[in-house]
Amino acid sequence: MNTIVEVDAGICGFHTNVRTNSEDGQNVTFGIASECEKIRGLADALKAKGPVDAYQEISAEGQSVIMTTARECLKGCCAGCAVPVGIFKGMQVAAGLALPKDISIKISCA
C-alpha cells in the first residue's frame, strides 16, 4: 500500500511530505521531502538503512529503526519534532497495521 503523510511541524514553519510504500505488507520504504535540513538528513539516514520491517518496528521486544534514527539525527530543540511520528504512522498504514486516519496535536497556553 502507498501512503502520503503531510506534516506541518509547528513554529519552525517547515513542512514535510512522507511517502511510504509496502509491496508485501511488512517491509516499508520511504520517500521524504522536507524544507528542514535536519529532516532531510533523517531521510537520508533512513534510506541508507533500506526497507524497514514494520512488524519489528511495533514489537515491544525490539528497537524502532525509525525512532532510533530520529534520535540520532534530531538533537537539541529538534528532539521533540512531530515528523518522526508522522513517518511512523505512515509506515503502519503502508503495512496494513493501522487505518489511515489523521492525527492531531494542539498546543495552547493555559
C-alpha positions as CSV (number, residue, x, y, z in Angstrom):
1,M,0.0,0.0,0.0
2,N,1.1,3.5,-0.7
3,T,0.5,6.4,1.8
4,I,1.2,10.1,1.9
5,V,1.7,11.9,5.2
6,E,1.9,15.7,5.3
7,V,3.4,17.2,8.4
8,D,3.4,20.8,9.5
9,A,6.0,20.7,12.2
10,G,4.8,23.8,14.0
11,I,6.6,27.0,15.0
12,C,9.7,26.2,12.8
13,G,7.4,26.6,9.8
14,F,8.9,23.6,8.0
15,H,6.6,21.2,6.0
16,T,7.4,17.6,5.3
17,N,5.8,15.2,2.9
18,V,6.4,11.5,3.6
19,R,5.5,8.8,1.1
20,T,5.5,5.3,2.4
21,N,5.2,2.1,0.3
22,S,4.9,-1.6,1.2
23,E,4.6,-4.2,-1.6
24,D,4.4,-7.1,0.9
25,G,2.6,-5.7,3.9
26,Q,5.7,-5.8,6.0
27,N,8.7,-4.1,4.6
28,V,8.3,-0.4,4.1
29,T,10.3,2.2,2.1
30,F,10.2,5.9,2.5
31,G,10.3,9.0,0.2
32,I,10.7,12.1,2.4
33,A,10.8,15.6,1.1
34,S,11.2,18.5,3.6
35,E,12.2,22.1,3.8
36,C,14.2,21.2,7.0
37,E,17.8,20.3,6.7
38,K,17.7,18.0,9.7
39,I,14.7,16.1,8.4
40,R,16.5,15.7,5.0
41,G,19.4,14.2,7.0
42,L,16.9,11.9,8.7
43,A,15.5,10.9,5.3
44,D,19.0,10.1,4.0
45,A,19.8,8.0,7.1
46,L,16.5,6.0,6.8
47,K,17.1,5.4,3.1
48,A,20.6,4.1,3.8
49,K,19.1,1.5,6.2
50,G,16.9,0.1,3.5
51,P,13.3,-1.1,3.9
52,V,12.0,-1.1,7.4
53,D,10.3,-4.2,8.8
54,A,7.0,-2.8,10.1
55,Y,6.4,-5.8,12.4
56,Q,9.8,-5.3,14.1
57,E,9.0,-1.5,14.4
58,I,5.9,-2.2,16.5
59,S,7.4,-5.1,18.5
60,A,7.8,-4.4,22.2
61,E,11.0,-6.5,22.2
62,G,13.0,-4.6,19.6
63,Q,14.3,-1.1,18.9
64,S,12.4,1.0,16.4
65,V,14.7,1.8,13.5
66,I,12.6,5.0,12.8
67,M,12.7,6.3,16.3
68,T,16.3,5.4,16.9
69,T,17.4,7.0,13.7
70,A,15.4,10.1,14.6
71,R,17.1,10.4,18.0
72,E,20.5,10.1,16.2
73,C,19.6,12.8,13.7
74,L,17.4,15.3,15.6
75,K,19.2,16.7,18.5
76,G,18.6,19.9,20.6
77,C,15.3,21.6,20.1
78,C,14.5,19.3,17.2
79,A,14.3,16.3,19.6
80,G,10.6,16.9,20.0
81,C,9.8,17.2,16.3
82,A,6.5,15.8,15.2
83,V,7.8,14.5,11.8
84,P,9.1,11.1,13.2
85,V,5.6,10.3,14.5
86,G,4.2,11.1,11.0
87,I,6.8,8.8,9.5
88,F,6.0,6.0,12.0
89,K,2.2,6.4,11.4
90,G,2.7,6.3,7.6
91,M,4.8,3.1,8.0
92,Q,1.9,1.5,10.0
93,V,-0.7,2.3,7.4
94,A,1.5,1.2,4.5
95,A,2.0,-2.2,6.1
96,G,-1.7,-2.5,6.9
97,L,-1.1,-2.3,10.7
98,A,-3.3,0.8,11.1
99,L,-6.1,2.5,9.2
100,P,-5.5,5.9,7.5
101,K,-6.7,8.5,10.0
102,D,-5.4,12.0,10.6
103,I,-3.7,12.6,13.9
104,S,-3.6,16.0,15.6
105,I,-1.5,17.7,18.3
106,K,-3.0,21.0,19.6
107,I,-0.9,23.2,21.9
108,S,-2.2,26.2,23.8
109,C,-1.2,28.2,26.9
110,A,-3.5,27.9,29.9
